[in-house]
Amino acid sequence: MGTQYKMIGGDGREYGPATLEELRQWCEEGRLSHGTPVWRSDEARWRPAGGWDELKWDLQTPAVPAQASDAPAPPLPAAALVAAGFWVRVAAYLVDWVVLTTITGLVTLPWAEPLARLQAEFFAQWKSATPDSQVMIRYLLVSLAIHLPLGLAYFAGFHGALGATPGKQILGLRVVREDGSALGFPRACLRYAAALLSSASFGIGYLLAAIPPEKRALHDVLARTRVVRVR
């Protein structure tokens, strides 16, 4: 007769006796998984199907669960949502300013001389009684073409990927959505665009971060974000 097998199906019922070829057919049909109880006559005991050497290669490979890095970051607990103060945010920004200025200098190094001449011409026209508007506009456009993309890549990149720039990471700060969930790249880009409005308001938008209890700057209000201290 040869070795006989039995199995417990997903409905809790016992099936068999069956031959090895029949069990392999059931494996192809998906009726057996690695954890399905299988009884073998020569040993007279039950074991998971994956525990029998003659079956483990016929069983379908179980789906690999998604890595933790692929899953969205869970919201911070309410206890961790402590609004960051104004001065600690200023300190974090100063660190980021140093880092970003260094990066900008390295990126623009091949054009350092013409940029320096253009800057000198701009300040000369600024002090002049009859400034040349074309020189001033050219300098402003070149500055925007350099600083806007680098600023977007720096702030939106770090906020979208890690929730914090290097300056904020050093001081234990994080930018989150209003509910404490991760910012994500689209919201990080929106926040950077809103931060330009805070700058355009002669800094008044930034001063709103000093007003308790939420201590949210103008760009935080517009982008519906918060800067919190992570305990």
Backbone as a chain_set.jsonl record, in Angstrom:
{"seq": "MGTQYKMIGGDGREYGPATLEELRQWCEEGRLSHGTPVWRSDEARWRPAGGWDELKWDLQTPAVPAQASDAPAPPLPAAALVAAGFWVRVAAYLVDWVVLTTITGLVTLPWAEPLARLQAEFFAQWKSATPDSQVMIRYLLVSLAIHLPLGLAYFAGFHGALGATPGKQILGLRVVREDGSALGFPRACLRYAAALLSSASFGIGYLLAAIPPEKRALHDVLARTRVVRVR", "coords": {"N": [[0.836, -1.214, 0.0], [2.05, 1.239, 0.614], [3.195, 4.428, 1.924], [0.774, 6.287, 3.655], [-1.241, 9.261, 3.879], [-2.835, 11.85, 5.812], [-4.807, 14.806, 6.187], [-5.713, 17.911, 7.82], [-8.163, 19.971, 6.839], [-8.896, 23.437, 5.912], [-11.44, 23.786, 6.815], [-11.536, 22.391, 9.109], [-12.024, 19.703, 8.916], [-11.107, 16.234, 8.546], [-9.114, 14.846, 5.983], [-8.444, 12.127, 3.781], [-7.428, 8.616, 3.945], [-4.568, 9.423, 1.812], [-2.387, 9.319, -1.038], [1.101, 10.187, -1.547], [1.359, 11.446, -4.025], [-1.214, 12.421, -4.368], [-1.342, 14.277, -2.284], [0.581, 16.095, -3.161], [-0.71, 17.069, -5.393], [-2.805, 18.366, -4.126], [-1.314, 20.352, -2.929], [-0.592, 21.891, -5.156], [-3.084, 22.826, -5.806], [-3.496, 24.549, -3.789], [-4.61, 23.739, -1.401], [-3.153, 22.906, 0.741], [-1.025, 24.368, 3.139], [2.017, 25.631, 4.58], [1.592, 25.367, 7.295], [-0.431, 23.497, 7.552], [-1.869, 20.756, 9.247], [-0.552, 17.522, 8.886], [-0.742, 14.03, 8.681], [1.275, 11.096, 8.804], [1.507, 7.738, 7.877], [3.621, 5.903, 8.47], [4.981, 7.003, 10.594], [2.96, 7.634, 12.23], [2.014, 10.1, 13.294], [1.149, 13.579, 13.709], [2.209, 16.423, 11.905], [3.18, 19.765, 10.933], [2.649, 20.562, 7.481], [4.867, 21.676, 6.217], [6.868, 20.542, 7.658], [7.406, 18.015, 6.754], [9.744, 16.48, 4.747], [9.274, 15.549, 2.132], [7.234, 17.101, 1.239], [7.707, 19.844, 1.528], [8.873, 21.204, -0.618], [6.913, 21.272, -2.463], [4.947, 22.873, -1.518], [3.246, 26.011, -1.689], [4.985, 29.101, -1.85], [4.847, 31.206, 0.912], [3.37, 34.48, 1.058], [5.511, 37.294, 1.223], [5.665, 39.433, 3.939], [5.126, 42.983, 3.943], [7.897, 45.184, 4.225], [8.882, 47.013, 7.124], [9.785, 49.548, 6.508], [8.382, 50.181, 4.247], [5.851, 50.714, 5.029], [3.573, 53.323, 6.011], [4.649, 55.802, 8.321], [3.578, 55.538, 11.703], [1.198, 57.655, 13.432], [2.447, 60.108, 15.742], [2.203, 59.581, 19.268], [-0.246, 61.229, 21.332], [0.915, 62.255, 23.637], [3.424, 62.93, 22.837], [3.204, 65.148, 21.277], [4.24, 67.912, 21.762], [4.351, 71.286, 21.506], [6.938, 72.949, 19.783], [9.122, 75.461, 20.992], [9.651, 78.991, 20.213], [12.336, 79.973, 20.179], [13.938, 77.687, 20.128], [13.294, 76.751, 17.653], [14.355, 78.794, 16.116], [17.068, 78.379, 16.649], [17.398, 75.853, 15.467], [16.918, 76.543, 12.823], [19.121, 78.194, 12.293], [21.21, 76.357, 12.339], [20.472, 74.839, 10.105], [20.691, 76.823, 8.198], [23.451, 77.266, 8.076], [24.291, 74.754, 7.125], [22.914, 74.593, 4.661], [23.919, 76.858, 3.348], [26.566, 76.122, 3.056], [26.259, 73.912, 1.323], [25.172, 75.237, -0.897], [27.318, 76.9, -1.599], [29.172, 74.974, -2.43], [27.838, 73.845, -4.624], [27.631, 76.004, -6.384], [30.241, 76.598, -6.883], [31.759, 76.329, -9.363], [30.924, 78.621, -10.726], [31.705, 80.761, -9.243], [33.222, 83.201, -9.539], [31.898, 84.819, -11.611], [29.419, 85.082, -10.312], [30.134, 86.431, -7.998], [30.961, 88.875, -9.103], [28.519, 89.734, -10.174], [27.063, 90.052, -7.847], [28.523, 92.119, -6.614], [28.059, 94.185, -8.443], [25.312, 94.459, -8.056], [25.097, 95.458, -5.391], [26.462, 97.796, -5.712], [24.768, 99.19, -7.447], [22.597, 99.316, -5.766], [23.371, 101.188, -3.879], [23.6, 103.359, -5.434], [22.472, 106.564, -6.644], [20.965, 106.618, -8.909], [19.957, 103.816, -9.69], [20.619, 100.942, -11.77], [18.086, 99.23, -13.038], [17.965, 96.876, -14.523], [20.316, 95.464, -13.942], [19.885, 94.913, -11.227], [17.534, 93.399, -11.291], [18.435, 91.216, -12.773], [20.293, 90.103, -11.005], [18.612, 89.379, -8.867], [16.954, 87.48, -10.102], [18.804, 85.486, -10.791], [19.635, 84.756, -8.225], [17.24, 83.713, -7.174], [16.925, 81.55, -8.916], [18.941, 79.916, -8.062], [18.7, 79.575, -5.232], [15.998, 78.854, -4.664], [15.441, 76.188, -5.853], [17.432, 74.668, -4.471], [16.743, 75.157, -1.815], [14.176, 74.046, -1.762], [14.797, 71.333, -2.316], [16.329, 70.747, -0.067], [14.794, 71.424, 2.357], [12.135, 70.403, 1.838], [12.898, 67.862, 1.082], [14.246, 66.695, 3.365], [12.231, 67.053, 5.326], [10.124, 65.614, 4.156], [11.184, 63.01, 3.954], [12.372, 62.335, 6.466], [11.067, 63.795, 8.354], [12.305, 65.849, 9.613], [14.786, 68.388, 9.374], [18.442, 68.476, 9.367], [19.13, 70.401, 11.368], [16.791, 70.45, 12.963], [16.734, 67.793, 13.761], [18.994, 67.614, 15.394], [18.216, 69.161, 17.553], [16.029, 67.837, 18.499], [13.489, 68.089, 17.259], [10.498, 67.794, 15.274], [8.614, 67.835, 12.263], [5.229, 67.512, 11.735], [1.985, 66.393, 10.582], [-1.247, 67.846, 11.412], [-2.581, 65.883, 12.893], [-0.534, 64.436, 13.921], [0.631, 62.575, 12.244], [3.013, 61.347, 9.756], [4.738, 63.671, 7.602], [5.238, 63.496, 4.738], [6.153, 63.782, 1.229], [4.537, 65.44, -0.629], [3.094, 67.16, 1.164], [5.245, 68.292, 2.465], [6.433, 69.775, 0.417], [4.369, 71.605, -0.028], [4.428, 72.939, 2.412], [6.929, 74.164, 2.247], [6.493, 75.955, 0.146], [4.575, 77.559, 1.366], [6.154, 78.637, 3.34], [7.584, 80.531, 1.954], [5.787, 82.576, 1.805], [5.722, 83.344, 4.457], [8.248, 84.452, 4.601], [7.96, 86.495, 2.757], [6.313, 88.177, 4.134], [7.867, 89.88, 5.559], [8.956, 88.537, 7.681], [7.017, 88.385, 9.629], [5.285, 86.244, 9.512], [6.848, 84.179, 10.548], [7.126, 84.992, 13.18], [4.727, 84.353, 14.336], [5.071, 81.874, 15.412], [5.798, 82.228, 17.985], [3.583, 82.589, 19.485], [1.608, 81.262, 21.97], [-1.076, 78.754, 22.407], [-0.329, 76.844, 20.507], [1.825, 77.637, 18.937], [2.431, 78.029, 16.145], [3.813, 78.8, 13.047], [3.089, 81.001, 10.226], [3.291, 79.502, 7.84], [2.963, 76.951, 8.855], [0.305, 77.001, 9.652], [-0.968, 77.395, 7.179], [-0.162, 75.106, 5.754], [-1.126, 73.197, 7.384], [0.374, 71.953, 9.431], [2.568, 70.982, 12.174], [5.192, 71.857, 14.404], [6.934, 69.942, 16.565], [8.28, 68.911, 19.748], [10.113, 66.026, 20.206], [9.732, 63.629, 22.571]], "CA": [[0.0, 0.0, 0.0], [2.894, 2.427, 0.683], [2.901, 5.416, 2.97], [-0.492, 6.998, 3.514], [-1.264, 10.575, 4.526], [-4.1, 12.507, 6.097], [-4.63, 16.235, 6.454], [-6.834, 18.664, 8.384], [-8.423, 21.089, 5.941], [-9.223, 24.73, 6.503], [-12.756, 23.708, 7.447], [-11.427, 21.593, 10.332], [-12.341, 18.307, 8.664], [-9.975, 15.378, 8.195], [-9.181, 14.293, 4.642], [-7.513, 11.025, 3.56], [-6.004, 8.587, 3.57], [-4.211, 9.809, 0.451], [-1.007, 9.033, -1.39], [1.963, 11.36, -1.651], [1.04, 12.143, -5.268], [-2.455, 13.169, -4.158], [-1.029, 15.447, -1.463], [1.27, 17.074, -4.001], [-1.748, 17.693, -6.205], [-3.502, 19.308, -3.254], [-0.424, 21.5, -2.761], [-0.73, 22.719, -6.351], [-4.405, 23.453, -5.765], [-3.523, 25.507, -2.687], [-5.359, 23.223, -0.264], [-2.206, 22.733, 1.831], [-0.049, 25.419, 3.382], [3.125, 25.147, 5.419], [1.128, 25.049, 8.645], [-1.527, 22.527, 7.549], [-1.516, 19.493, 9.921], [-0.502, 16.344, 8.011], [-0.417, 12.768, 9.379], [1.921, 10.105, 7.943], [1.213, 6.434, 8.463], [4.768, 5.166, 8.993], [5.363, 7.576, 11.888], [1.724, 7.706, 13.021], [1.925, 11.352, 14.06], [0.798, 14.776, 12.95], [3.204, 17.491, 11.832], [2.849, 20.743, 9.885], [3.036, 20.08, 6.154], [6.222, 22.114, 5.926], [7.823, 19.744, 8.415], [7.691, 16.786, 6.028], [10.701, 16.798, 3.685], [8.773, 15.232, 0.801], [6.18, 18.049, 0.864], [8.037, 21.256, 1.689], [9.206, 21.823, -1.899], [5.695, 21.377, -3.273], [4.061, 23.877, -0.928], [3.379, 27.34, -2.259], [5.753, 30.013, -1.013], [3.97, 32.205, 1.526], [3.623, 35.873, 0.673], [6.434, 37.981, 2.117], [5.026, 40.644, 4.457], [5.782, 44.24, 3.575], [8.889, 45.65, 5.167], [8.407, 48.111, 7.965], [10.114, 50.816, 5.88], [7.405, 50.472, 3.2], [4.593, 51.12, 5.641], [3.614, 54.707, 6.459], [4.988, 55.959, 9.73], [2.389, 55.745, 12.506], [1.152, 58.971, 14.06], [3.053, 60.223, 17.057], [1.2, 59.601, 20.324], [-0.627, 62.576, 21.762], [1.838, 62.721, 24.668], [4.654, 63.406, 22.207], [2.917, 66.35, 20.501], [4.499, 69.107, 22.553], [4.731, 72.325, 20.554], [8.298, 73.463, 19.918], [9.179, 76.882, 21.269], [10.132, 79.873, 19.155], [13.788, 80.117, 20.138], [14.565, 76.434, 19.709], [13.109, 76.702, 16.202], [15.348, 79.713, 15.553], [18.37, 77.705, 16.726], [17.411, 74.804, 14.444], [17.031, 77.187, 11.515], [20.49, 78.667, 12.121], [22.004, 75.189, 11.959], [20.128, 74.522, 8.718], [21.217, 77.891, 7.34], [24.877, 76.993, 7.891], [24.422, 73.57, 6.27], [22.442, 74.903, 3.315], [24.862, 77.806, 2.756], [27.732, 75.334, 2.647], [25.874, 73.152, 0.133], [25.027, 76.196, -2.003], [28.657, 77.299, -2.005], [29.794, 73.878, -3.175], [27.149, 73.668, -5.903], [27.896, 77.149, -7.266], [31.685, 76.846, -6.933], [32.274, 76.584, -10.725], [30.507, 79.946, -11.194], [31.929, 81.657, -8.106], [33.697, 84.528, -9.948], [30.832, 85.656, -12.208], [28.388, 85.366, -9.311], [30.671, 87.472, -7.112], [30.898, 90.143, -9.845], [27.122, 90.135, -10.261], [26.671, 90.53, -6.516], [29.162, 93.425, -6.409], [27.316, 95.146, -9.265], [24.005, 94.684, -7.432], [25.232, 96.348, -4.229], [26.863, 99.111, -6.205], [23.561, 99.838, -7.939], [21.725, 99.554, -4.611], [23.825, 102.413, -3.22], [23.613, 104.449, -6.399], [21.301, 107.449, -6.657], [20.174, 106.214, -10.081], [20.312, 102.407, -9.892], [20.265, 100.275, -13.022], [17.106, 98.203, -12.659], [18.248, 95.619, -15.203], [21.345, 94.765, -13.163], [19.288, 94.46, -9.97], [16.596, 92.319, -11.6], [19.217, 90.056, -13.187], [20.853, 89.499, -9.794], [17.524, 88.754, -8.11], [16.506, 86.283, -10.814], [19.846, 84.461, -10.632], [19.578, 84.292, -6.836], [16.069, 82.847, -7.045], [17.17, 80.317, -9.673], [19.866, 79.086, -7.289], [18.278, 79.286, -3.857], [14.695, 78.192, -4.577], [15.532, 74.736, -6.01], [18.225, 74.054, -3.407], [15.947, 75.214, -0.591], [13.116, 73.045, -1.877], [15.387, 70.002, -2.177], [16.814, 70.572, 1.313], [13.738, 71.418, 3.377], [11.092, 69.432, 1.507], [13.501, 66.53, 1.063], [14.441, 66.199, 4.727], [10.937, 66.97, 6.013], [9.327, 64.54, 3.582], [11.781, 61.694, 4.181], [12.699, 62.06, 7.866], [10.253, 64.586, 9.27], [13.104, 66.885, 10.253], [16.066, 68.75, 8.782], [19.526, 68.222, 10.331], [19.016, 71.295, 12.524], [15.695, 69.994, 13.827], [17.106, 66.509, 14.355], [19.953, 67.87, 16.475], [17.525, 69.761, 18.697], [14.904, 67.008, 18.91], [12.229, 68.602, 16.726], [9.962, 67.085, 14.12], [7.454, 68.458, 11.615], [4.192, 66.511, 11.519], [0.661, 66.927, 10.251], [-1.996, 68.256, 12.606], [-2.944, 64.717, 13.683], [0.673, 63.764, 14.383], [1.139, 61.616, 11.264], [4.179, 61.78, 8.996], [4.453, 64.765, 6.683], [5.191, 63.062, 3.339], [6.761, 64.752, 0.307], [3.632, 66.492, -1.127], [2.814, 68.157, 2.202], [6.504, 68.989, 2.732], [6.57, 70.779, -0.648], [3.378, 72.643, 0.251], [4.917, 73.719, 3.558], [8.031, 75.018, 1.795], [5.893, 77.046, -0.617], [3.94, 78.462, 2.33], [7.217, 79.339, 4.063], [7.952, 81.698, 1.16], [4.867, 83.644, 2.206], [6.199, 83.832, 5.757], [9.396, 85.317, 4.312], [7.473, 87.682, 2.044], [5.619, 89.049, 5.092], [8.926, 90.534, 6.326], [9.251, 87.77, 8.884], [5.9, 88.35, 10.577], [4.766, 84.879, 9.513], [7.664, 83.369, 11.455], [6.906, 85.429, 14.566], [3.531, 83.699, 14.866], [5.495, 80.673, 16.142], [6.022, 82.577, 19.385], [2.287, 82.764, 20.149], [1.063, 80.006, 22.505], [-0.433, 77.518, 22.88], [0.114, 75.954, 19.435], [3.125, 78.107, 18.464], [2.526, 77.66, 14.739], [4.111, 79.886, 12.127], [2.091, 81.157, 9.169], [3.361, 78.381, 6.9], [2.392, 75.777, 9.516], [-1.149, 77.143, 9.59], [-1.404, 77.204, 5.793], [0.087, 73.716, 5.341], [-1.756, 72.337, 8.392], [1.443, 71.169, 10.056], [3.012, 71.404, 13.496], [6.563, 71.533, 14.789], [6.822, 69.435, 17.929], [9.473, 68.342, 20.383], [9.943, 64.591, 20.369], [10.252, 63.203, 23.877]], "C": [[0.87, 1.263, 0.0], [2.451, 3.365, 1.791], [1.616, 6.163, 2.646], [-0.449, 8.292, 4.325], [-2.709, 10.993, 4.8], [-3.797, 13.993, 6.348], [-5.887, 16.81, 7.088], [-7.022, 19.892, 7.514], [-8.756, 22.37, 6.677], [-10.579, 24.759, 7.169], [-12.742, 22.869, 8.718], [-11.72, 20.128, 10.135], [-11.088, 17.547, 8.257], [-10.194, 14.772, 6.811], [-8.103, 13.212, 4.482], [-8.158, 9.711, 4.025], [-5.785, 8.915, 2.1], [-2.746, 9.452, 0.219], [-0.21, 10.325, -1.448], [1.651, 12.157, -2.907], [-0.234, 12.969, -5.123], [-2.198, 14.404, -3.314], [-0.317, 16.517, -2.273], [0.287, 17.79, -4.925], [-2.516, 18.717, -5.388], [-2.641, 20.55, -2.993], [-0.554, 22.451, -3.944], [-2.056, 23.461, -6.358], [-4.524, 24.476, -4.638], [-4.288, 25.042, -1.471], [-4.47, 23.004, 0.959], [-1.303, 23.955, 1.927], [1.023, 24.854, 4.305], [2.645, 24.734, 6.812], [0.007, 24.035, 8.717], [-1.105, 21.23, 8.251], [-1.619, 18.303, 8.95], [-0.029, 15.144, 8.837], [0.203, 11.799, 8.39], [1.873, 8.756, 8.632], [2.428, 5.747, 9.074], [5.264, 5.712, 10.32], [4.168, 7.744, 12.811], [1.687, 8.952, 13.893], [1.636, 12.513, 13.111], [1.95, 15.774, 13.013], [2.719, 18.522, 10.824], [3.368, 20.262, 8.538], [4.463, 20.476, 5.801], [7.28, 21.335, 6.661], [8.158, 18.42, 7.764], [8.568, 17.114, 4.819], [10.132, 16.577, 2.297], [7.705, 16.216, 0.334], [6.651, 19.501, 0.79], [8.39, 21.946, 0.377], [7.985, 21.964, -2.803], [4.753, 22.449, -2.759], [4.322, 25.232, -1.551], [4.117, 28.24, -1.288], [4.822, 31.045, -0.408], [4.36, 33.606, 1.118], [4.527, 36.526, 1.706], [5.762, 39.24, 2.633], [5.83, 41.88, 4.094], [6.768, 44.65, 4.653], [8.344, 46.848, 5.932], [8.669, 49.454, 7.306], [9.116, 51.195, 4.795], [6.1, 51.004, 3.771], [4.677, 52.581, 6.066], [3.898, 54.79, 7.942], [3.726, 56.202, 10.541], [2.383, 57.129, 13.129], [1.865, 58.959, 15.4], [1.955, 60.195, 18.109], [0.959, 61.013, 20.817], [0.355, 63.141, 22.783], [3.111, 63.299, 24.077], [4.454, 64.711, 21.449], [3.02, 67.599, 21.368], [5.047, 70.172, 21.609], [6.141, 72.83, 20.836], [8.258, 74.969, 20.13], [9.804, 77.688, 20.139], [11.655, 79.849, 19.049], [14.488, 78.824, 19.745], [14.397, 76.245, 18.204], [14.083, 77.641, 15.508], [16.724, 79.058, 15.538], [18.48, 76.615, 15.668], [17.576, 75.41, 13.062], [18.449, 77.687, 11.26], [21.424, 77.531, 11.732], [21.749, 74.837, 10.5], [20.676, 75.568, 7.756], [22.693, 77.66, 7.056], [25.075, 75.82, 6.932], [24.044, 73.904, 4.832], [23.37, 75.89, 2.61], [26.115, 77.087, 2.275], [27.436, 74.543, 1.376], [25.772, 74.067, -1.082], [26.386, 76.644, -2.522], [29.361, 76.233, -2.826], [29.168, 73.708, -4.556], [27.516, 74.777, -6.888], [29.384, 77.453, -7.409], [32.211, 77.077, -8.347], [31.939, 77.97, -11.259], [30.756, 81.021, -10.129], [32.321, 83.066, -8.557], [32.607, 85.358, -10.613], [29.719, 85.985, -11.218], [28.85, 86.461, -8.358], [30.631, 88.833, -7.802], [29.464, 90.658, -9.922], [26.628, 90.672, -8.925], [27.261, 91.912, -6.237], [28.438, 94.509, -7.208], [25.964, 95.477, -8.634], [24.125, 95.673, -6.271], [25.69, 97.74, -4.644], [25.652, 99.888, -6.719], [22.602, 100.171, -6.794], [22.07, 100.879, -3.922], [23.778, 103.621, -4.151], [22.338, 105.288, -6.319], [20.387, 107.128, -7.823], [20.507, 104.762, -10.418], [19.836, 101.873, -11.233], [19.342, 99.105, -12.679], [17.401, 96.861, -13.321], [19.293, 94.791, -14.444], [20.734, 94.176, -11.897], [18.332, 93.293, -10.219], [17.348, 91.053, -11.99], [19.796, 89.332, -11.96], [19.775, 88.763, -9.001], [17.044, 87.472, -8.783], [17.522, 85.146, -10.69], [19.818, 83.891, -9.222], [18.399, 83.35, -6.62], [16.295, 81.51, -7.748], [18.102, 79.373, -8.931], [19.238, 78.626, -5.98], [16.932, 78.565, -3.765], [14.796, 76.678, -4.779], [16.317, 74.052, -4.895], [17.454, 74.058, -2.086], [14.827, 74.194, -0.602], [13.666, 71.639, -1.673], [15.798, 69.737, -0.725], [15.651, 70.425, 2.295], [12.654, 70.393, 3.073], [11.648, 68.011, 1.502], [13.645, 65.941, 2.449], [13.105, 66.064, 5.47], [10.098, 65.819, 5.479], [9.854, 63.167, 3.919], [11.924, 61.363, 5.654], [11.824, 62.824, 8.854], [11.013, 65.72, 9.918], [14.37, 67.128, 9.447], [17.173, 68.419, 9.783], [19.449, 69.116, 11.568], [17.934, 70.852, 13.487], [16.043, 68.662, 14.485], [18.051, 66.706, 15.532], [19.243, 68.352, 17.731], [16.256, 69.011, 19.077], [13.553, 67.523, 18.459], [11.788, 67.75, 15.545], [8.759, 67.84, 13.588], [6.458, 67.356, 11.279], [2.926, 67.201, 11.033], [-0.085, 67.251, 11.548], [-2.361, 67.08, 13.494], [-1.735, 63.933, 14.185], [1.257, 62.773, 13.402], [2.291, 62.223, 10.469], [3.798, 62.782, 7.918], [4.28, 64.265, 5.245], [5.688, 64.161, 2.415], [5.777, 65.801, -0.217], [3.356, 67.575, -0.09], [4.086, 68.946, 2.545], [6.755, 70.068, 1.679], [5.595, 71.926, -0.439], [3.852, 73.537, 1.394], [6.053, 74.644, 3.135], [7.488, 76.207, 0.997], [5.232, 78.06, 0.322], [4.983, 79.247, 3.115], [7.708, 80.556, 3.289], [7.038, 82.879, 1.481], [5.26, 84.214, 3.564], [7.386, 84.764, 5.563], [8.934, 86.606, 3.648], [6.754, 88.658, 2.971], [6.606, 89.77, 6.006], [9.156, 89.846, 7.68], [8.116, 87.674, 9.881], [5.322, 86.943, 10.665], [5.543, 83.959, 10.438], [7.405, 83.724, 12.915], [5.658, 84.801, 15.176], [3.892, 82.44, 15.657], [5.773, 80.958, 17.608], [4.72, 82.682, 20.167], [1.779, 81.423, 20.659], [-0.443, 79.934, 22.25], [0.158, 76.667, 21.754], [1.465, 76.35, 18.865], [3.374, 77.685, 17.014], [2.793, 78.889, 13.887], [3.047, 79.933, 11.036], [2.104, 79.966, 8.214], [2.868, 77.084, 7.526], [0.868, 75.814, 9.464], [-1.649, 76.846, 8.18], [-1.254, 75.756, 5.336], [-0.52, 72.707, 6.301], [-0.727, 71.362, 8.974], [1.756, 71.726, 11.428], [4.485, 71.059, 13.649], [6.531, 71.157, 16.257], [8.185, 68.986, 18.435], [9.196, 66.881, 20.635], [10.571, 64.178, 21.681], [10.99, 61.89, 23.75]], "O": [[0.458, 2.274, -0.568], [1.468, 3.122, 2.491], [1.402, 6.61, 1.519], [0.274, 8.404, 5.315], [-3.651, 10.564, 4.134], [-2.671, 14.366, 6.678], [-6.983, 16.275, 6.922], [-6.148, 20.757, 7.453], [-8.881, 22.389, 7.901], [-10.858, 25.635, 7.989], [-13.783, 22.652, 9.339], [-11.673, 19.365, 11.1], [-10.143, 18.113, 7.708], [-11.269, 14.264, 6.492], [-6.988, 13.361, 4.983], [-9.312, 9.706, 4.453], [-6.663, 8.722, 1.259], [-1.971, 9.305, 1.164], [-0.772, 11.419, -1.403], [1.67, 13.388, -2.885], [-0.34, 14.066, -5.671], [-2.762, 15.465, -3.581], [-0.575, 17.708, -2.099], [0.441, 18.98, -5.203], [-2.844, 19.798, -5.877], [-3.162, 21.657, -2.855], [-0.619, 23.668, -3.766], [-2.147, 24.585, -6.852], [-5.526, 25.184, -4.538], [-4.592, 25.846, -0.59], [-4.966, 22.924, 2.082], [-0.873, 24.504, 0.913], [0.924, 23.711, 4.753], [3.232, 23.848, 7.434], [-0.474, 23.726, 9.807], [-0.08, 20.654, 7.888], [-2.639, 18.111, 8.287], [0.944, 15.228, 9.586], [-0.272, 11.68, 7.26], [2.161, 8.644, 9.823], [2.295, 5.071, 10.094], [5.893, 4.99, 11.094], [4.322, 7.967, 14.012], [1.371, 8.881, 15.081], [1.848, 12.434, 11.901], [2.583, 15.943, 14.055], [1.925, 18.19, 9.943], [4.418, 19.624, 8.468], [5.186, 19.71, 5.163], [8.464, 21.44, 6.341], [9.107, 17.757, 8.182], [8.189, 17.922, 3.971], [10.456, 17.322, 1.372], [7.303, 16.185, -0.83], [6.06, 20.304, 0.068], [8.223, 23.161, 0.264], [8.024, 22.692, -3.795], [3.857, 22.889, -3.48], [5.455, 25.568, -1.896], [3.919, 28.169, -0.075], [4.076, 31.7, -1.136], [5.53, 33.89, 0.862], [4.345, 36.344, 2.909], [5.321, 40.057, 1.825], [7.052, 41.83, 3.955], [6.508, 44.486, 5.845], [7.479, 47.584, 5.458], [7.903, 50.399, 7.494], [8.993, 52.369, 4.445], [5.335, 51.668, 3.072], [5.752, 53.041, 6.448], [3.445, 53.954, 8.724], [2.877, 56.991, 10.125], [3.444, 57.72, 13.335], [1.889, 57.948, 16.102], [0.873, 60.732, 17.873], [1.83, 61.879, 20.734], [0.608, 64.346, 22.808], [3.807, 64.072, 24.736], [5.43, 65.326, 21.018], [2.021, 68.253, 21.667], [6.089, 69.977, 20.984], [6.495, 73.104, 21.983], [7.452, 75.668, 19.516], [10.41, 77.13, 19.224], [12.201, 79.718, 17.954], [15.531, 78.865, 19.093], [15.255, 75.649, 17.552], [14.586, 77.325, 14.43], [17.46, 79.16, 14.557], [19.528, 76.461, 15.041], [18.288, 74.862, 12.22], [18.934, 77.612, 10.13], [22.318, 77.706, 10.903], [22.684, 74.57, 9.746], [21.075, 75.246, 6.637], [23.142, 77.838, 5.924], [25.917, 75.878, 6.036], [24.759, 73.545, 3.896], [23.589, 75.776, 1.404], [26.657, 77.404, 1.216], [28.256, 74.504, 0.46], [26.231, 73.716, -2.169], [26.59, 76.758, -3.731], [30.059, 76.538, -3.793], [29.868, 73.458, -5.537], [27.691, 74.524, -8.08], [29.748, 78.47, -8.0], [33.052, 77.957, -8.529], [32.616, 78.45, -12.169], [30.096, 82.061, -10.12], [31.803, 84.041, -8.012], [32.401, 86.506, -10.219], [29.137, 87.067, -11.287], [28.062, 87.317, -7.957], [30.306, 89.838, -7.169], [29.213, 91.852, -9.759], [25.863, 91.636, -8.881], [26.582, 92.778, -5.686], [28.229, 95.616, -6.713], [25.52, 96.624, -8.667], [23.342, 96.619, -6.179], [25.348, 98.735, -4.005], [25.518, 101.085, -6.465], [21.888, 101.172, -6.84], [21.189, 101.596, -3.447], [23.9, 104.763, -3.708], [21.269, 104.786, -5.971], [19.177, 107.337, -7.746], [21.273, 104.511, -11.349], [18.803, 102.286, -11.76], [19.778, 98.111, -12.098], [17.117, 95.813, -12.741], [19.166, 93.573, -14.324], [21.045, 93.041, -11.537], [18.315, 92.321, -9.463], [16.964, 89.951, -11.6], [19.786, 88.103, -11.893], [20.001, 87.652, -8.52], [16.758, 86.485, -8.104], [17.149, 83.987, -10.507], [19.961, 82.683, -9.037], [18.533, 82.316, -5.966], [15.903, 80.461, -7.236], [18.06, 78.161, -9.146], [19.244, 77.437, -5.66], [16.744, 77.74, -2.871], [14.28, 75.932, -3.946], [15.925, 72.985, -4.423], [17.503, 73.088, -1.329], [14.551, 73.552, 0.411], [13.077, 70.839, -0.945], [15.631, 68.626, -0.221], [15.543, 69.411, 2.985], [12.287, 69.601, 3.941], [10.951, 67.066, 1.875], [13.218, 64.813, 2.692], [12.879, 65.073, 6.163], [9.434, 65.123, 6.247], [9.072, 62.244, 4.148], [11.635, 60.239, 6.065], [11.836, 62.537, 10.051], [10.439, 66.482, 10.696], [14.958, 66.193, 8.902], [16.877, 68.111, 10.938], [19.675, 68.653, 12.686], [18.136, 70.876, 14.701], [15.686, 68.429, 15.64], [17.918, 66.035, 16.556], [19.626, 67.992, 18.844], [15.479, 69.499, 19.898], [12.571, 67.41, 19.192], [12.596, 67.077, 14.905], [7.981, 68.412, 14.352], [6.806, 66.379, 10.615], [2.811, 68.426, 11.068], [0.399, 66.96, 12.642], [-2.448, 67.232, 14.712], [-1.892, 62.883, 14.807], [2.291, 62.173, 13.693], [2.521, 63.432, 10.498], [2.688, 62.752, 7.387], [3.278, 64.579, 4.602], [5.651, 65.339, 2.771], [6.139, 66.977, -0.255], [3.378, 68.764, -0.409], [4.012, 70.129, 2.878], [7.236, 71.153, 2.006], [5.945, 73.088, -0.647], [3.69, 74.756, 1.341], [6.137, 75.779, 3.606], [7.964, 77.332, 1.151], [5.317, 79.268, 0.101], [4.736, 80.385, 3.514], [8.195, 81.514, 3.89], [7.46, 84.035, 1.436], [5.148, 85.418, 3.796], [7.519, 85.758, 6.278], [9.454, 87.683, 3.941], [6.602, 89.833, 2.637], [6.24, 90.217, 7.093], [9.5, 90.485, 8.675], [8.227, 86.96, 10.877], [4.919, 86.493, 11.737], [4.967, 83.057, 11.047], [7.459, 82.856, 13.787], [5.54, 84.722, 16.399], [3.102, 81.987, 16.485], [5.965, 80.03, 18.394], [4.746, 82.848, 21.386], [1.538, 80.522, 19.856], [-1.046, 80.951, 21.907], [1.047, 75.853, 22.004], [2.189, 75.493, 18.357], [4.391, 77.066, 16.699], [2.089, 79.894, 13.989], [2.213, 79.034, 10.926], [1.045, 79.475, 7.82], [2.401, 76.199, 6.809], [0.22, 74.788, 9.259], [-2.635, 76.13, 8.005], [-2.108, 75.235, 4.618], [-0.444, 71.501, 6.068], [-0.925, 70.147, 9.004], [1.278, 72.796, 11.805], [4.961, 70.076, 13.081], [6.143, 71.965, 17.101], [9.105, 68.719, 17.663], [8.166, 66.527, 21.209], [11.772, 64.345, 21.894], [11.499, 61.37, 24.742]]}, "num_chains": 1, "name": "protein.A"}
